Amino acid sequence: MFATKPTLILLGALLYLFGTGWWFAWLGPELLATGTAEALLGVFAGACTWLLITFGFIIHIIKTARPTAGGGR
């Protein structure tokens, strides 16, 4: 069971990359092409969600690599 953590890390990275590709290659442009107000709000909400998830991953990686980087002692 030593491979559980690397497997979860790879699965998370794969899901994140798949979701990013799906959003930027298919769903986002499709909604922008529609051009309605609801679709544009959906694009904005999706982009904000993607940014928050990306920011959370970056913070998680930094805190995991350097636990004292956040001002803790």
Buried (B, 14 or more C-beta within 10 A) or exposed (E): EEEEEEEEEEEEEEEBEEBEEEBEEEBBEEBEEEEEEEBEEBBEEBEEEBEEEEEEEEEEEEEEEEEEEEEEE
